Amino acid sequence: MTIHPDPSHTSTDKNLDLSDPVNATPTGPAGATTAPAPTIRKTSARMADGREIIYFDDSVDPVRIWEDPRDLPEVEPTPVARFDSLLGEWVGIAGHRQTRTHLPPASECPLCPSTPQNQTEIPSPDYDVVVFENRFPSFGGNAEVPAELAESVLFHEIPGRGRCEVVCFTSDHNADFGDLNPRRVRTVIEAWVDRTEALSQVPGVEQVFCFTNQGAEIGVTLAHPHGQIYGYPFVTAKTGAMLRQVAKYRQDTGGNLFGDLLAGEIADGSRIVTENEHWVAFVPFAARWPLEVHVYPRRQVPDLPATTDAERESLADIYLEVLQRMGHVFDDTFPAISGWHQAPVSEGREDFWCHLQVLSIRRDVGKLKYLAGSESGMGSFINDITPENAAKRLRDARF
């Protein structure tokens, strides 16, 4: 695949040649066809307050507006990160996010294309996929940290440097990610790849996380289908725990923990949901959530930029199939979180195995999995559905 800067507009982004012939036809949902490899036009512009906006277009000859007509004050976020010395984890502190937009009516949605009546974050009358800097970022800016906190052992604080971006998957306000066609999912994947590479180069960023929240029950503040990308100024707690386990397993056995777990799931088979030439989707042995699926590439790669064009092609199909199966287990809404676990920027990359986690808090029709006493208070999960039963339900789902 090739991503081209738009010749009609000056862009500071480099021309990314991602061409790779695709010879295989991966299997997917019944009747599905492999996502064609579109030529994606990438164009960068600036919003009225100086934030960057990037169009990823797979449409032919799209009409785009580059000038943001709004009168916006310049964004000056000052988040910090504080270290919890008891748990050994970082916590972001971003008080400016209290004023972020919360569930506006569809007519005032800031992620829809702009109209004369509603000037939004995207000035164009239509778009394919758009990425822009978050107006209310959890990380970013240049906060000053008092010397006594910067040097403290017990109360250690660092500037919350990094970058947070919003990814709009479609201009259709009423769609979900699972409603996209494979071609558009392919464009989203390329946007994730491009932004993972870009954010990994931002000074101070230690880890990049692409994720999607879906459904009011999850706590989304904007109904329009979108995801986010965080460039953290530290390695997150979950990834840090993975790195420690992987290192211990390497020392004890000489093997790769990710790879051996994947091989074990394939050999057992009872928790496999679906698979194709390049990817395997399964319910993990110790699943915490009522519906939880991990999607692993068959070969070890540290992050999405390390995947081949063929792997990205088949990822679009299997990702959609997983979402559709999960959404049809219960005849109810499908509140979910999807997130890409990628290797940190500067540590643990040799053994890390990039993978996708999709989870839902839906445990039955009319019932949700709430993180109550044991989960929230002690971090000890109790799952009401056995992973083997969950996998069978997912395999049997009609969609």
N, C-alpha and C positions, 0 to 999 in steps of 0.2 A: 504494500500500500504506500501511496505517496501523499504527503500533506504539503500543499502548496500555499504560500502566502498569496493573498488576493492581489492580482496585478493592478486592480483599479484603486487600491488604497495603500498608502505607505504603512508598512508594518516593520516593527523592530525584531520580530521573531525570525528565527532561522528556518531555512527550508529543510524539512525533515524527510529524507528519502527512506521510506520504510518498505520498499518494494521487496516482495518475496513470493515467487510463484506458489500457488496453492494447487496441489494435485489431488488431495484427498477430499472425499465427501463425507463429513462426519455425520453420524446418526443423531437424531434429535426427536422431538415430539412427532406423533403420527401426522403425516401430511406436511411436515415442516421441510423447508428447503434451506440449504446452507446459505448464510448471509453472503451476498456478493461483496467483493472488495471494492468499495467506492473510492473515488479520488476525493479527498477532503480538502477543502479550501479553508485555511486558517488565517484569520485577520484580527489584528489587535488595534484597539482604539482607546481613548480616554473618556471617562465619564465627567460630568460637570464638576465634581469635587476632586478630580485627579486620579480616582481609582481606575484600574485597568479592566477592560472588558474584551473578551476574545470570542469571536464567532468561529464555530466549527461547522462548515456547511458541506453536506453531501448532495444538496439540490443543485440542479443545473441553472446557472445564471441567476442566483438569488439577488433580490433587491434589498440592500441594507442601507441604513442611515447611520452615519458615523458621529454626527454631532448630537450631544445631549443638551436639549434646550432648557433643562431645569436650572433653577438658581439654588445650588446646594452649598452649605458651608463645608470647608475642607475637613476631612475625617482626621481626627487626632486621637486615636486610641492609646491608652496607657496601661494595658494589662501587665501583671507580674505573675511569677510562679513562685510558690512557697513549698518548701520541703517538709513533709511530715516525717519527723525524725523517729517516731514510734513505728511506723509502717514502712518507712523507706520509700515513700512515693511522693511524686510531685502533684501539686494542686494548683490549677490556674485560678487567678483572682481577676475578674473583669467586671467591675462595677458598672461600667457604661452600658452593658448589655441589658440592664433593667428596662431601658427605654426602647428596646427593639420592637418592631412591628409584630402585633399579635392577632392572628386570625381575622384579617380584614375581610369584608364582603368581596365576592368575586369581581364586582365592578371596580374595586379599588386594589386588586391584586398587583403587587409590585413586580411580579415575575412574568406576567403576561406581556405580549407585545404591546407597544404603545399605541394609543388612539388619541384623537383630539380631546377626548373627555378624560383620559387617564394616561398621563405621562409616567412611565414606569422606569425600572432599572434598565430595561432594554429599549432603546429608542426606535428600533425598527418595527415595521408593521407585521413582521413574521420572522421566524428563525427556525433553525434545525436544532442545534445544540449550542448553548451559550455558557461561558464561564466568566465570572467577574469577582473582583475582590469584595468580600463581605463588608457591608456598611457597619456592622456591629461585630467585629472580629473578636474571638476569644484570645487570639494571639496576634501580635504585630505591633508596630509602632516602636518608640524608643523611650520607654519609661525609665525614669531615674530611680535607682535603688539606694537608700541610705547606706552609708559605709558600714554602720553597725550591723545591718541585716545582711549585707553582702558577705561579711566576714564571719558571721555568727555560726556556731555549730548547732545550737538548739533551734534557733529561729532564722533559718537561712532563706534568703529571697534573691531571685534573679530577675532581670527584665524579661517580660513575656514576649520576646522577639519571635518572629515566625511569620506565617501568612495563613490566612483563612479565605477560602474561595467558595462560591456557590456555583453549582452546576445545574443548569436548567435542561432537562432531558427532551422537552417538547414544548411547543407553543400552546398545546391543547391543555387548558386549565383542568379539564375533567378526566384526564387520562391517568393511569398508573404506569409505573415502569414496565409491568408485565403486559401492558397493552401495546408496547412498541413493537415494530417489526424488526426482524434480525438485522436489517441494514442499518436502522437507526441505533440499535444497541451497539453495533460495530463502531459507529461514529462516537458513541459515548465511551466505549473502551479506548479508542484512540485519544479522546480528550483526557481520560485518566492517565494514560501512558505519558502523554505530553506534559501534563501538569505535575505528575510524579517526578519526571526528569527536571522540570523547571524549579519546583519547590525544593528539591534536594540540593540545588545550587544556591539557595538563599542563605546568606550568612546567619549562623546560629541555629538553623533547622537541623534536628537530629533524627526525625522520623516523619514520614508522610502517611496519612490515613485518609483513604477515600471511603465515604460511607453515605448511606441513605436511610432516612427515617420515613416511615410510611404509616399513615393513619392517625386519626385524632387521639386514639387510645395510647399511642406511643408518646404523644406530647408535642406533635409538630405545631409550629406557630404560623406556618404558611401552607395552605392546602395545595398549591400548585406543585405538580410533580418535579422534585428537585433533589439534589444531594449536596454534600459538602466535601471539601478537602481541607484537612488541617495539616499545616506544617508545624510540628511541635518543637519547642526549644529544649526538649529532653526526650529520653526514651520512656515510653509509657509503661505503667505498672504491669499490664498484661504481657506486653512484649518482653519486658525485663524478666518476668517469671519464665516465659518460654525459653529465653536465652540461657537462663540458669539450668533448666531441666535438660535442654539439648546438650549443653557443655558437660553436665554430669553424666548423661547417657553415653556421650562420646568417650569420656574418660573410662567409664565402667565397662563398656562393651565394644568400643571401637566403631560402632555403627551410627547412622543418622536417625535420630528419634522420629522425625517427621516421616522419613522414607519407610522405616520399619512399621510405623503405625499404619501408613497407607497400604503397605503390602499385607499387613495383617487383616485389615478391613476387606481387602479384595479376596484374600484366601478364605475368610469366614463367610462373607457374602450376605449374611442375614441383615446387615444394616445398609447395604448398598441401595441407593434410590435409583440412579441411572448413571450411564457412562457413555463415552464416545472415544474416538481414537486418541484424543489428547487430554481428556479430563475425566475425573471420577467424582461423583457426588454421593455422599453417605451421611447417615446420622452417626455422630461420634459415640463411641462406647460409653463415655461418661457425660452424655448430653445433659446440660443444665435446664434447657427450655423445653416446653411441651412439643414444639416443632422447631428443630434445629438441624440444619444441613450444612456440611462443609464441602466445598468444591476444590479439589486439588488437581494441579497439572500432573501428568504422569511422570514428568521429569522435573528435577530440582531446578528452580529458578528463584532468585532472591526477591524479585519484584516484577511488576507488570512490564516495565520497559525491557526486561530480559526475555519476554515471551516472543515467539516467532509469529509471523503473519498467519500461518496455518493454525497455530494455537489460538490466536485471537478470533479467527473465523469460527472455529468450533465452540469457543467460549460463548459467543453470542447465542447460539442455539441451546446449549445446555443450561445457561443462566436463565433463559426464558422458560425452559421446561421446568426447572426447579421452582421458580416463582409460581408458575401455573399449577403445579402439583400441590404446593403448599397452600395456595389460595383456595383449592377445591377440597381439602380434607374436611373442613367444616362449612356448613351452609350459613356463613356469617361473614362479617368484615375480616380483613386480613391485616391487622397491625403488625408491622415487621421492621426489623433493622437488618441492613446488609452492610458488611464492612470488609475491606481488603486488608489482610494482615501481610505487611511487606517488611522486609528486613530494614533495620535502621540504616541511616546514611553512612555511618562510619564504624560500626561494630557488628559482629555476629553474622556477617553476610555469607561466610563460607558454608555454614550448615543450615541457614534459614531456608524454608520452603514456603514460598508465597502461596496463600490460599484465601478463599472467600468463605466467610461465615454469614449465613442467613438464618435469622431466628424470628420466631413469632411468640408473642405473649398470649395468643389465643389457645386455650386448653380445651374448650368445648363450645358448643353453641350457647351464647349468652354468658360465657364465663371467661375471665382473663386470669393470667398468672400474675399476681401482685408480688412485688418484692417486699415481704413483710418482715417479721421479727428475725427469723433465722438468716434469710438472705441479706437483708439490709443491715441488720445488727451485727452479724457474725461472718457474713460472706460465705455462708454454708448453704448451698442450694439443695432443695428437695424437689425432684421431678415427679409429676403425677402420671406421666406416660412413659413406659419403658422404651428405650431407644429402639429395640427390635420391633415393638408394636407400632411405634411412630413410623419406622421405615416401611413396614408393610402397608400402613395406611397411605403413605405417600406413593408407593408403587401401584396401589389399587385405585388411586384418585382418578376420576374421570374429568377430562378437561378438553 
